[in-house]
Amino acid sequence: METLITTHARADFDALASAVAAQKIYPDSAIVLPGMLNSNVRNFINLYRDFLPLIESAYLAPSYKLLVVVDTRQQQRLKHISNFLEKEIQIHVYDHHPHQADDISGDWERVEEIGATTTLLVEEIKNREIILTELEATIMALGIYEDTGCLAFNTTTMRDVEAFAYLWRLGINTEMVQEYFQSPLTSGQKSLFESLISQSEFMEINQRKVLCSLATTEEYIHGVAELLHRIASIEEAEVAFCLVSMENKIHMIARAYRDDINLLKILSFWKVKGHPRAVSTSLKDVSLEQARRDLMDALYLSLPFPLRARDIASAPVKTIDINARAAEAIDLLDNHGHSGLVVVEGGKITGIISRKDLYKAQQHKLEHAPVKAFMSNKVITASPETSINSLRSLMIDNNIGRVPIVEDPVDAEGLVGIVTRKDILRSLYHIDAARNDTYAVLHSPGKSLPKDGGIKKAARGQGSDLNIAEMNDLTLLISRVMPAELQKILFIISQAAESEGCQVYLVGGCIRDMLLGLNLPEDLDLAVTPDALSFARRLNEDLQGKLHLFEPFGTASIFLEKGMRLDLVTARSEIYVSPAAPPQVEASSLKNDLFRRDFTINTLACSLNTGSFGKVYDFFGGRKDLQAGVIRVLYHLSFVDDPLRILRAIRFEQRLNFYMSDETLDFLQKAVKKRLLKKVSRGRLSMEVRLIFGEPNPPALLKRLEEFNILTQIFPRIRPNSRTWKRLESARESLRWAKNREWKRAPDPEITYLSAFFFGLPPERVRFLGIRLGYSRHKVQRMVEAACELPGLIKKLSEEQVSPSRVSQLLEPLPVEALLLLRALAPDSRVRELPQLYWDHLRKVQPALDGHHLKEMGFPPGPKYGEILQKLKEAIMEGRIRSVEDERNFVLSYLKEETANGENNGESSRD
């Protein structure tokens, strides 16, 4: 990293936004901020620090070759980097302030009198077509909005307005803008604002912070909603109401600041207008006090209780002993992908250690030092019942990144989970660091699905950096996000289509995932007219893959290197003669071919012909549903024609974080009620069910199926409970752990999850369910061993202090999936560590001596060899043997003892 970006002391949002924008223009760079920041910027950074490329001034390297200074040129405002200004270093400057006497001179400068420095950098980003995430666009919008006074200061230029509009089109989070910025008030608004504050009542209703303000004014005042928002921001309310008497009416305005609060529903008795989180109405013939009482009654009756810490906390929590070496903590974080650990001493929580703390140890080559030398003693905990909003305040007020969730504030045994900044952001604003990359620009993540067990549709954010619903040409997108190897294949397809006179279209999931900014599939689906078979033969001459033709269906597959596959179909229509029956296929047009698909989001097609390359065909509103995050079937009988679409709908809902349209949800529930899945052949059902275990979060998907009462149709007489879901989550964590280890045969996620799901069932029941799903006898046996034999083994290991050789003896026969479940379901840390001990160490123990050595020592070959070598191996595990000489002595001693026992037994028998 050779570039450093900085800004002035007491940085405001224009300074922060300019620095973030500069980092996009200078990608190999980092941002260092001054110690002094405006309070709103400080609060913002305390919460969003993990999403910004910030470094502390203490960690600045002396080797930077370029310094980028934004939103200032004044040397006195850059004291935090004064040492760099004194060096021979290249300097670039972006600023909009008038010249001052102590301004530094840059080797390159862009200084213009404009409303906000951010505007200068946004113009550069636009010209270079640099992709922004929603968070980045929002920060830049805040910078422009703040420094131009909502675009109203007389220093504002048209360029500021155009830059703000550009960011708005990309998609910004208006909630953040509202939260961190406030516009100036008129004199009338100031007077009303003071009245509302003086008559505000702050209360807690159903564990929610609720604000109710009353006021009376003779004249009509505009902007009451903004005044309410300001008061709510001051008090950090989750729900805010104001009742203002003016012009012989009571004007009621309400705002909700949490996604799970639906004001339209809560206040439906008043026939309010607006949307779920912002409503208003006018009331006649009612007093302020009566209106207030009606409000309170509605809130106590209908305001939902909030999510609590236990709902979002990650578990189990990784802990480390206070005397452990820093190197051990680093390994633990690396192995599990965590950013911090809870430090314990004698069963008590004593501190927190983060990657940043351990970076100090590495920097000073002190990895051998104990954790206590670097940990933070400032441990702030919360109970499982703490609200998310309270957790958020804890983090902001104390500038901490993680809060342990405990039943007992100090007892480590009461540690039930941990909540990080990212957990809070996912819950409040639905921001995910894993998606905060160059692809996130293409689609804003949807809201999380309900955690209350009910079948509801989740609210979804609108907003996207590109307007998917209006994208008519994918050429530029393909060139930006598709790997070069795939683009080359599309070019070959295009040329082949031109020479053959065919129409070829890229269809389905590839287009969906490309628009959503997801990883592209390895398989490409192509629709061809008039004939896919002849085109596949011609295309394969160029690609030199393995061609498979399926002539009865008019389809073909070409298998290429590195696992890539092209599936070609003749554009066709399908007719279902009876529910769940395989379709009868007829050649047809592209539109009919797309109509046979499951959901609108999978009906998009893109021309690959040279004259129309990239042109989008969207006959059924697929782009609009992608933009809105909606799963929608194409026709009423879709689930009847193919009941497996029930499972696919839920898979897409979970994978993409979408929700089903009301009509689709109604069709699906009716199909489930009619038990249409029972009409599907066992083979087809098995294939679809097994796809569940290739999804990112199989436990959540299975739980969603249970919410719809679908699991019982797949697994008869299985009734999952809270322990089932806990086992599945533990199995998921063990599978993540397994990815970082070397295996002769990698654990099978299907076997692991199903064994956790069937855990404790009788063997004959597990065999029946495994065979029903079409698994081989070998895989079914692995399920039986993991699901049926493991409970007894866990009990045995928990009750006994087993030796290493006994551990090896017990675990060696188990399949790897059972080892993972043992790790996942062990009741304590001692038993939990045994699978790792066995896999990493005990199974690798082999004596230096073998059968040849025993023969050289004068022992005749025979079954005794195996017994001797096994005893030798056990002795090595127990630490009784440490050298080859020890091995020889052990063998001689063992055989001598065996001979003596044999002679004694012989004498006894003669007596």
N, C-alpha and C positions, 0 to 999 in steps of 0.2 A: 504494500500500500504506500503510494508515494505522494498522495495529495491530502492536504488537511483543509477543512472548511470551518470557518468561524464567523462570529457576528459580535455585536456590541454588548456591553454590560447593560443590565436591566432589559434584557431582550423581551420584545413584545412578539405578537404572533407574526407580524411581517418579517421580523428577524428570523424566527424559527422556520417559517414557511420558505423564506429565501434560501436558508441553509439546506432544507430538505430538497428543494427544487435544484439547487446547485449539485447536490449529491447525485441526482438523476443525470445531470449533464456531465459530471465527472464521476463515473461509476466506480472507479478504483480509488475510493476516498472514504474518509471518516469525518464526522462532525464533532467538534469540541465546543461546548457552550460555556459562557462565562459563569462564574459562581452566582452572580445576582441575576434573577429573572423576575419578570412581572408575576404577580401571584397567580393569575389565570394560566399563564404559561407553565409555571411551576406545577400547578395541580394537574395540568394536561400531561406533562412529562412523567410525573410520578405514576400515572396510570398507564401510559402508552410507551414507556421507555423500551420495552422489549421489541417494539415494532419499528424503532428508529435506530439508524446507524450511528449511535452516540458512543463516544469514549470519554473516560474521565481524564482530566488534565494530568493526573499523576501517572498515567500510562502513555503519555505522548512519546513517540520515538524521535530521536534527533535526526533521523535520516529523510525527513520529508523534503521533496524537491520543489513542490508547488504549494503555495498558500492562497486559498480563495477566501476573500473577505466580502461579506454581504451586508447590505443595509447600513453601512457606515464607512467613513474613511478617517475618522478622528482617532488619532493615536491614543489619546487619553481614555478612550472607551474600549481599548484593546489591550489593557494591561495584563490580562491573563495569558497573552501570547507574546509579551514584549521580547522574550528571548529569541523568538523566531524573527521578529522585525529587525533585530540587530545582526542577523546572519545574512549571508549572501544567498537569498532564496528567491525564486521567481514568485511574483504576486499578481493575482488577478482580482479585480475589484468590480462589484456590482452595487450601485447605490443610486438613490434618488434625492439625496439631501443637497442643499446649496454648499458651495465650497467654504471651508473653514481654514484658519491659519495653520492648524496643526495636522492637516490632512496628510495621510501617507500617499505616496505615488506608486501606482501599480505599473508593472511591465505591460499589462493589458487592462484596459478599463472600459466599462460600459456604465456611464453616469448620465442620467437623463432626468429632467424635472417631470415627474410623473406621480400619480397618487400613491403607488406602493412599489417597493423594490421587487416584490414577488411578481408583479406584472412583467417586468423585464425578463425574468427567467422563464415564466410560463410561455411567453412569446417564443423563446428559444426552444423550449420543449415541444411546442406545437410545430415549429418549423422542422425540427429533427424527427418528428413523429415518434417521440419517446412514449412508451406505454406507462401509464400511472395506475396505481391501485386506488380504490375508493378512499382509503385513509389518506394517502398522499394528496389526492385531489382536494379532499376536505380541508386538510391543513393549509394548502395554498389558498383555497377560497377564504378561509378564516383570516389569513394574512392580508389579502386584498380588502376584505370587508371591514376589518378593524382599522386599517390605516386610511381608508377613504370614508369612514363614518357611514357605513351602509351605502357606499357610492354616492354620498350626499355632500361631502366636503367640497369647497370650491377648488381644491387642488386635484380633484378627480378628473381624469381624462377619459375620452372614449376608449382609449386602449385598455384602461383598467376595467371598464364595463365589458369589453369584448373578451378580455382574459377571464373574467369571472364567468361570463356566459359559456366560454369554452369548457371551463371546469364543471359547470353545471350540466352541460350536455354529456360529459364523461360519466357523471354520476357522483354526487357528493352526499354525505350523510348529514341531512339538514338538522337532525337532532343534536349532533355535536356542535354545529354552528350556533344553534339556539342556546346550547348549554354554556358555551365559552365566550359568547359575545352579546352585548346589549347595545341597542341604539339610543340616541339622545331623545329626551322627552320635551313636549311642548309645555307651556305654563299650565294649561288646563289639565293635562295629563299628570303633571307634577302634583297639583292640588288633589286630584282624585287618588293618585298613588299614595299620598300621605294619609288620606282618609281610609283607604283599604288596609294599609299597614296598621293603623291605630285600632281598627276594628277586626283584626285577623284573629282567628282562633285555630290553634294548632293542636291536633289530637291524634291518638292512635286508634284505628278501627280495624279489627281483624288482622292485627299485626302490620298494618300499613300506616305510613305517615300521611295524614290527611290535613289539608289546609282549607279553611273556609273563611272568606273575607266578605264583609258587608259594607255598603256605602250608599249615601244618598247625595245626589247632585241636581241642581236646578236645570243645568244645560246638558245637552247631549255631548258626550265626549267620545271621540273615536279612539280606537286602539286599546280597548279594555282588555282584550285577550293578551296583548303584550305586557300590560301591567300585571296581570295575573301570573304570567310566566315569570316575570322578574321576582315577584314575591315568592313564588314556589321555588325558584332557584336559590333565593337567600335561605329559605328554610329547608331546602332539599326534600320537598314533598314528593310523594309518589302519586298522589291525586290532589288536585287543587280545584276549588270552586270559588266563584265570586258571584254575589247577588248585588246588583246595583240598581237602585231605584232612580229612574230618570224618565222624564216625559210621560208620567202617569203609568209607567210599566216597570215591572221587575225584569231586568235583563240578566239572564243566567248564562254564565260561560263556565265550562268545565274542561279540564285537561288531565289526561292520564300520562304518566311518564314511565309506564311499564307495559310491555307488549301483552301481558296476560290480563289486562284490565279492559273490558269492553263497556264503554260508557253508553253506547247506544242501547245495550241490553239493560244495564243497571238503571238507566233513567228513562226507560221506554214508556213509563206511565205518563211522562210529560211530553211525549212525542217530539223529542229533541231531533235536531238535524245536525249533520256533520259526518264524521267517521268514528270508528271505535275509540280513538284516543283524543278526539277534540269535538265537542258538541256545544250547541248553544240553543237558546229559545227565549221567547218573551212571554211573560206571565201577566195576566190581568186579574183584577179583583182578588188579590192575595197579598198579605202583608209580608214584609221581609222575614219576620220571625216564623211565620207559618211555612214559608218556602224553605227556610233553614231546617225546620223540624222534618219536613217531608224528605229533604235531602238526607238527613241523618238516618231516618228510617230505611231509606232505600240502600244506603251504604251498609248498615249493619246486616241487612237481609241478603244482599247480593254481591258485596265486594269480596273477591276471592282472596284466600290466604296466599302469601307469597312463597316462592321457593326458598328453602333454607340451606344452610351450609351443607347438611347431610345429603341434599339432593344433587349437589354439583361437585362435592369433594372427590378427589382421586384417592383410591385405596387399592391395595394396602400401601402404607407409607414406608419408605426405606429409611432406616435409622442407622447410625454408626456410633460406636463407643467413643467417648471423649478422648481416650488414650490411643485410639487407632491412628496409624500414620496417614499423613495427607495423601500419599500415593494410593492407599487403599480407598480413600474417598473418591479420588479421581477415577480409579478403575470402576467403582460402583456406579458413578454418574455416567461414565462412558458405556458401560454394559447395559444400563437401563434407560438411557436417553433422558435422564432427569436433569434439572438445573439446580437442585439443592437437596440437602439431606437434613433430617432432624438429628441433633446430637444428644445422646443420652449418657447418663452416668448412674450406675446402680439402679436402673429402672426408672430414673427421673429424667424429664426433659430439661436440658441445661443450655441448649443453644441451637443455632441454625448455621449451616455452612453452605455457601453457594459456590458456583463455578468462579465467580469473580474473586471470592476469598481465596480459592485454591489457585487461581492465577497468580496471586502474590507468592504463594509457596513455590510454584514452578519458576517464576521470574527470578527468585533468589536461590534457586536450587535447594530448596528445603523440603522436598517431598518426603524425606525421612522423619520430619518433625511431626509431633502429634497434632491431631485436629484441633485441640483446644487452643493452640497457638494462633489460629487464624479464624476461628468461628466468631459469630456475633452472639454476644450474651443477651442481646435484646430479643427475648422470645415473647411475642404477643400471640396469644391463642384465642380461640373462640369456641363456643359450644356448638353442638350439632344443630341447635335450634336457632342460631343467629341468622338474621335475614341477610340476603345478598347485599342489600344497600348498606347495611351496617358493616359488612365485611369490606365493601368498597371504601367506606369512610376510614376504616382502620388502616387500609393500605395507603391511602392518600395522606392522612394525617401523620403517619409514622414513616412514610417513604420506604415501605417494605414490599417485597415481591411475593411472599407466601405466608399463609397463616395456618398453623396446625389446628386441626379440629379435634377437640378432646372432650371426653366425659369428665376427666379430672385435669385441672390446669397444669399439674406437674407430673402425674403418673404416666409413664410411657405406655403402660398396659391399656390405658384409657384412650390412646391415640386411635381415632376412628378414620382419619383421612387428612388430606391437606388441600387447601385451596390456593391457587396461584393467580397472578394477575390475569393470565390468559383464560382461566376458568371464569373469572368475573366478566371479562370482556365478551366471551362467548355467550354468557347468560344474559348480559344487559344489552350488548350491541351486536351480537352474532358475528364477531370478528374472530377469525381463526388464523393463527400465525402460519399454519401449514399452507393456507391458500393465499397468504399475503405476498404473492410473487408476481412476475410479469404476466401470468395467465389470469390472475384475479381480476384484471382489467376487463375481461370479457363478460364477467357475470358476478353480481353480488350474491353472496351466499344467502340462502333462505333462513327462516326462523327455525329453531329447534322444534321437533315434534313434541306434543304434550307428554309430560312425565306423570300425569295423574291416572294413567291406565285407561282413560276414556277414549272413545273413537271420535276424534275431533280433527278438523283441518287446522293446520298451523298457519298463522299469519305469515305473509311473505313480503319482504321488501321489494319495492320496485326499483329502479335505479340500476344502471349498468353503464360501464364505460363506453360500450358500443351499443347502439340501439338494435338489438337482435331482431326485433319485430320488423325493422325496415331495411335489413341487409338483403340486397338483391344480387350481390356478386361477391363470391368468396375468394376471388383471385388473390387479393392482397393478404387476406387472412391465411390462406394456404401458404403463401410465400413466407409469412412471418412465423407461423407456429408449427408447420409440418416439417419433420426431419428431411434433410436433403435426399436421403435414400428413398423415402416415400414419394417425394416430389418427382424424382427421376422415373419412378414406376408410373406415376400418373401421366407423365409426358409420353412414355412409351405407349400407354393405353390410348392416349389421344391420337398419336400418329397411326396406330393400328386401326383405330375406328375410322380415321379419315380414309385410309387405303381400302378398307373393306366396305365403306359406305354404310356403316352402322351408327346408330345413336346409342351412346354409352353414358350412364349416369352413376355417379357415386351416391349411394343412398344409405339411410339409416343412422346407426350409432356413431359412425365416424364424424358425420356432420354435427350431430347433437353434441358430442364431446368437444369438438373443435370450437363450437360457438360458446360452450360453457367454460372453456379454458381448462379442461381436464386432460389427463394423459390419454393419448390416442390409442385405440385398440390395435393389436397386431394383425387382425383380420380386416380386410376391406370388402364391403358388399357392393356389387355392381349390378345394375339392371341394364339389360341389352335389348334393343329391338333391331331387326326382327328375330334374330336367332342367336342365343348365347352359346350354343354348342359349337357352331362353325367359327364364331368369333374367338372362343376359348382356344380352339386348335391353332388359329392364326396367331393369337397373342402369345401363346406358349413358345412359338418358334423364336420370338424375340427374347422372352424371359428365361427360357431354358430351365423351367421348373418341372415338377412332377404333375402331370395332368390326370385328373380323374373325371370321367364323364358319367352323368346320371341321366341317360337319355329319356326314360319314361317321364321324368319331371322337367326336362328342358333346362337342367342346371349342370354346372361344372365347377370344379375347384382346382386351383393351381397352387401347389405348395412350393414356396421359395425358401431360400436359405434363411437361417436365424429364426425359424419358426413362423415366418410371415406366410399368410395365406390369402388368396383372392377367391371369393365366392361369386360366381356369375350366374344370374338367373335370366331367363327370357321373361320380359315384362308379361305378367300373367294376372289372371283373376282366380279366386278360389271360391268354390261353392261347398258349403257344409250341408250334407243331406240330413244329418241328425246331430243333436248336441254331442260335443266331445269327439265326434268321429273325425278321422283324417279327411282333409279337404280334397275335393276333385279339382284338378288344375286345368285351366284353359288359357291359351295365349291371349293376351289383351294389351291394352295401352299402358303407358307409364302411370297415369292417374289411377287406373284400376289396380295396378300392381301395388301402388302405395296404399290404396284403400284396404287391402287385405291385412295390413300391419296392425299391431296391437294398439298403439297410442299415437296421438298427433305429434308428439315430440320426436317420434321415430319415422315420420313420413316425409322428411325433407329429402330432396334430391338436388344434385349439383351436376350440371353438364360437364363432361370431359372432352367434348368435341372441340376441335381447334377454333371453329368460328364462334362458339358460344361458351368457351371454357369459363367455369366459375359461376355461370348463371344459376340462380336458385329457383327451384320449382317447389312451391308450397301451396298445395291445393286445399289443405284442411286446417290452416291456422297454426301450424307447428311452431313457427317462429314466435308468434304471440304467446303461446303457452310456455315456450322456453323462457321468454322474457319474464313472464309472471310466475314461473315455477309451478306449473299445473300439470298433473297427470290426467289426461282426458281420453276416453275411448272414442272410436270413430262412429259407432252406431250402437243402438240399444241392445242388440243380442250378442255383443262382442264376447262377454263372459260365458254366454250360453254356447256359442260356437266353439270356443276354446277356453275351458275353465282354467287352464294353466295360466291364463292372463291374470287371474286373481293373484297368484304368487308373483308374477312379473310386476304387477302394479305396485305391490308392497316393496319389492326389491328396488325398483326405481325410486319410489318415495323415500326410502331410507338412504340409498346410495347418493342421490342428488339433493336430498333435503328438500324435496318438493312436497306438495300436497295434492290430494285428489279433488277434482271438481265435485260439487255437490251431486250432480247427476251421476258421475262415475262412481262415487261412493255409494249412492243408493243402488245402482246396478250391482256393484260388488257384494253388498250386504245381502241382497236378494239371492244372488247366486250362491253365496255361502249358506244361507238358510235352506236353500233347496238341495244342498249337499252335492253340487254338480261335480266336485272334484272326484267323487267316488265313481263317476262314469269314465274317468280318464284311465287309460291302460297303465298297469303298474310300471312298465318300462319308461313311459313318457313322464309319469309323475316322479319316478326316481331320479331321472336326469334333471328335472327342474328343481327338485328339493336339494340335490347335491350342489347346484349352483349357489345356494345360500351360503355355503361355507367358503366360497371364493370372494364373498363381499367384504368390504372393509370392517363391518361390525356385525358378525353373525348373531351374537346374543341379543342385540337391539332388534334385529330383524325377526328373530324367533319370538321375542316378546311382543312385537307388533302383530305377528300372526296369532298369538294367543289372545290379544285384545279383540280380534275379529272372530274368535272361536274357530279358527282354522286348524290349529295344531291337532285337535282331537280327530280330524278327518285324515290326517297324515299318520299320526301315531295313536292308534286306538287305545282308549282307556289309560292314557297318560295324562296326569293332572299336575303340571308344574306349579311350584310354589316359590316363595321368596328364597328358600335355600337353593332351588334349582337355578334361579337367575344369578345368585351369588357364585355358585359353582361355575357357571358358564363364563362370567366375567373373570374369575380367577384363572380359568383355562385359557382365556384370551391373553391374559397377562403372561402366562407361562409360554404360550406360543410366541409372543413377542421376544421373550427372553431366549427362546430356542433359536431365533434367527441369528443370534450373535455367536452361536457355537457350531462346532464341526460335528457332523453326524455321518455315519456310514450310510444310513438311510434316513433322510429327513423325516421328522414327525408329520403324519398326515393330519391336516386340520380337521377333516371330516371325522376321522376316527376319534380324535381328541375331543371335539365338541359333542359328538353323539355319545361318547362314553361318559362325559360329564352330565349329559342330559338323562342318560339311562342309569346313572349311578345308583347302586343299591338295589336294582331290580333283580329278580331271579334270573339265572342264566338262560333258562328256556324262553323267557319273555324277551330277553335281549336278542337271542338267536332269531326268534320269530320276526322281530322288528327289523333286524339287519337284513335278513333274507328278503323281507317284504320290500325293502328299499333297493334290492338288486345287488347287494354287496357280495363279493366272493366269500367262500367259506373261510379262507385265510383271514380276510379283514374282519369277518364276523367274530372269529375266534379272538382276535386282538381286542375287539370291543368287549367281549365277555371277560377277558382277563383284566381289562382296565375298569370296567363298570361293576363287575361282580366279585372279583377276587381282591380288588384293592381295598375295600372297606375293612376286611379282616386284617389285612397287612398293615394298614394305617393304625389300627387299634393295637396290634402287636408291637409296632415300632414305637408307639407312644407310651406303652406300659413298660417296655424293657429298655435297659441301657445296653444296646447291642454293640458288639465289637465290630471293627472294620471288616473282618473276615465274614462275620455273620451278615453284615449289611450286603456284602458282595453276594453271598449265598442267596439271600432273599430277593435281591433286585436283578440279578443276572438273568433269570428266566423271563422277566417282564418285557413287553414291547415298549418302544420309546414313548408311545402315547401314554402308557400307564405311568412311566417315570415323570412325564410332564404333569399328569393329574396328581401324582403323589406330591410333587412340589407345590401344586396349586392348592390342594385341599388339606395339607398337613396342618394339624392343630397348633403347632408351635414352631419356633424358628429352628430348633434342633432337628426335628424330623424334616422340616422343609429343606434343610441343607444336605440331607442324605443323598438325594438323586444327583446333585451336583458333585458331591464327594465321590460317588460311585462312577459317574460318567467321566469326570475330569481326571480321576486318579486311580481308583481301585480296579476298574476294568482293564487298565493299562498295565497292571502289575503282572510281570512274567518272570519266572526264575531264569537265571542265566544257564542253568543245567537243563538238558533235555534228555530224551531217550538214548541218544548216542552216548552221552556222558555216563549215564547209568550203566550202559553196557560195558563201557571202558572200565568202569569201577568194579566189574566182575559180577553184576547182577543179571541173571537170565531174563530175556524179554518175556513180557506177559502182561496180564491185566493189572499187575501190581504197579507197573510204571505210572499209570494214570492216577492211582491213589497216592503214590509218593509225590508226584509233581503237584497235586492239588494241596496236599498237606504242606508242601514247601511254599506254595503260593500264599497260603493262609498265614504261615509264619512270617513271611515278608511283610504282609499287610499289618500284622500285629507289631512289627518293629523288632522282632526277635532275631532277624537276619539282616545283615547290612553289607555282606560281601560274598564273593564267590566261595571263598574259603569257609565262611559260615554255612553256605549252602551245602558244601561237601560234608562238613562235620554233622550238619543236621541229618542228611541222608544216611550217613553211617550210623549215627546214634539211633535214628528211627528204625533202621533195619535190624540193628543189634537188639533193640527193645522188642521188635516183632519176633525175632528169633527166640529170644528168651521167653517171651509169652507163650510161643508155640511149644517150646520144650517143657515149660511148666504145665501147660495144658495136657501134654502127652503123659507126663509123670502122674498127673492127677488121674487121668483116665486109667493108667496101669494100676494105680493104687486101688 
